[in-house]
């Protein structure tokens, strides 16, 4: 499988192209611009569908460090949802900002292993003021007691066998990762609405820039799903899909 993914890492960008919808920077350990071959990080600035600017910081040949959403291209006004990751690419925390102020939910996660991540704390803010705090680890037993209603999760049309066939046809191994022998399992969170649309895609486990983007793409382009139900009524469901990228031994 081949994916010809070529990245343009820009060392100097003039003000005339400052609003380019996709920009890449190579950064050293002090977050100063450098050349790709000697960089420790890469920064991808891109315009999202909600008109916010996403700043994604990656280790050059490794996982996400953070993915921060701003109202402006220059990255001065936090706006929207941002994500922060551990050194091995596990989601550490996430939260929502409204023009510089905490507004909405903030969640803290704990990693028990490379592939075991659970929510442990949740904070609710209103314009920078803490409204509510929940210890999710303490509430886990209560949640189990209330989850006894007849619930079905969303499903890819045709079931698991069709899903695997879709992945077989569309999931490509990025050449950037292949050349560096980068392997691993990306874990993608996403929401399936009552209309079957895929929304709110984000990474619970990051591996490397090109692998992550391929995983997100294959989820985003998967079309409409069969929505989940609760007592026979269609409901929004939250899905987690692990996608394995592995190379055969030479």
N, C-alpha and C positions, 0 to 999 in steps of 0.2 A: 504494500500500500504506500502511496506517495502523496505528499502534500507539499507543494512548492510554496513555502511561506517565507517571504523575504522581508526583513525588517530594516527600516531606515532609522538608524540611531543618529540623531542630529547633535553635533557639538555646538554649533553656532546657528541660531535662528534669528533672522532679522525681524524687526518690528512689523515689516510689511506682511509677514505671514504669521503673525502672532495669534491669529484667530483660526488657524488651521484646525480642522476637526479631529485630526490624529497627529500627535507629535510624540517622538521618542527621544529620550536623552540617556546617554551613558554617564554614570555618576561614580565617583570614587568613594572611599569609606567616610569622607566628610561631607558627602552629598554635593560635591562640586563637579561640574561638567568635566568629562575626560573622554578618552577614546575607548571604544568597546573592548578592545583586547586587554586593557588594564583596569577595566571597571569592576566594581563590586556590586553595583546595583544598576537597574534600568528603571526609568520612569516613563510611563505611557499616559499622556494626557489626551482625553477624548471626550467629545460631546455626546451626551446620552439623549435618549428619546424624550426625557422629561425636561430637557434644556439645561440640566445641571452639567457641570464638568467633573469628570471622574479622573482622579490622580491615582494610578496604580503603581506602587513601588514593588519591584521584584528584585530578589537576588539575581544576578546576571544569569546564572545557570541553575537557579533553584526556585523555591516557592515564593508566594506573595509575602510581603512584609505588612503592607496595609493598602487598603483601597478606600480613598477618602473623596467624598462628594462635596463640591463647592458650587455656589451660585454664579461665580465668576471664573473666567479663564485663568486669571492670575493666582487663584487659590487663596483668597483672603477671607471669604465668607462661607463658613461651613453651612451646607444646606442639603438635606436629604440624608440617606442612610450611608454610614461608613462602617468599614470592617477592619479588624486588626487581628494579626495572626502570630502564632508562636514561631520559634526558629525552625521547626520542622513542617510548617505550613498548615497546622491545625488552627481552626477558628478560635480565637481567644475571647473576643468581645465584639459587639456590634451595637450601634445606637443611631438615633435619628436627631437631626438638627433642623431648626427652622431659622434661616438667616442669622446664624451665629449662636443661637440659643438651643439648649437641650429641650427637645419637645417630642414627647412620645416615649417609646420603649427603649431601654438599654438592657442588654443581656450579657452576662458573664458566663463563659464556658470553662469546663475543666477537661483536660486531656488525660486519660488513663493509659493510653497507648497511641501508636501512630494512627489507629483507625477507630478508637473509642473516645468519643467526645459527647459530653452531656451538659445540659444547661444547669447551672447551680444557683444563679441569682438573677433577679429581674427588677429593674427600677423603672418607674413611670414618672416622667417630668412634664411640667407645664410651664413653658417659658422660663426655663432654668430653675424652677422650683420643684423639689422632690415631692411628689404627691403620694407615692406608694412604693413599698419595698416588699418583695416576696423572696423567701428562701425556698427555692424550687426543690432542693434535695429533701428538705423537711416535708414539703407538700406532695412528694411523689406517691406516697401510699394513699393519700386522699384522692389523688387523681385516678389511681387504679380503680377505686371503688365507684367512681362516677363514669367510667368508660364502658359500662356493661350494656349500653344501648346497642341496638343492631346497626352496626356501622360497616360500610364497605369503603375501601380506598379506591382512588382513581386507577384506571387501567388503560394501557395502550390498546387501541382498537385491535381486536383479534387475540388479545392476551399475551402472555409471556413469550410464546414461540414467535409471534409476529414482531414483538419488540426486539428479540435477538436477531431476527432477520433484518430489521431496519438498521440495527447497529452494524451488522455485518456488511451491509451495502454502503453505509454512509460514514461510519467512523474511520477516519484516516489517521495514520501515524505521522505527526509533523516531522518534516525533514530536519528542522533545527534541533529537535530533541533526539532524533535518530542518530545524527552525526556525533552527538556527545554521549550517546548510550544512556540517555536519561529515561528511567522507567518508573512506574508507580501507579497507584490507584487514586484517581480524582474522585472526590465525593461531592456531588452537585445537589444542592437544595433547590426546590422550585415549588410553585403553587399551581394547582389545577383548579380553575374556577368552575362555577356551576354550568358555564357554557362550554367547558372542556378546553378553554384556552390555557396555554402555559404562560405564567407570569412570575415575577419576583425571583429570578434566577440568581443564585449566589453560591460561592464555594464554601463548603465546610472543611474540605481538605484540598490544599493547593499543592501542585507538584512543580510546575515550571510554566513560563509564559505561554509557549506555543501549545503545549499539552492542555493547559487550562482552557485556552480559547477554543480549541477543537472540541473539548467536552461540553463547554457552554453552547457552542454552535449546534451540536447534534441534538441537544435537549431543546434549544430554542426553535429549531426547524422541524421538530417532530410532529407538528400539526395538532389537530384537536384530539383530546383524549376522552374516554368515557368517564364522566365525573363520578366522584364518590357519593355515597348516600348515608343518611342518618335516619333510621326508621322509615326508609323508603323515599325520603325527600332528598333531592340533590343538594350537596353542600360543597363548600370549598375545602380542599384537602392539601396537606403539606407533604411533599414527597422528598425522598432522599435516594439518589441513584449513584452507586459506585461504578466507575468506568475504568477498567484496567488497561494500561498501556504497557505491554511487555515485548521484549525482543527475544527472538530465538537464539540459542547459543550458536556461535559460529562454528 
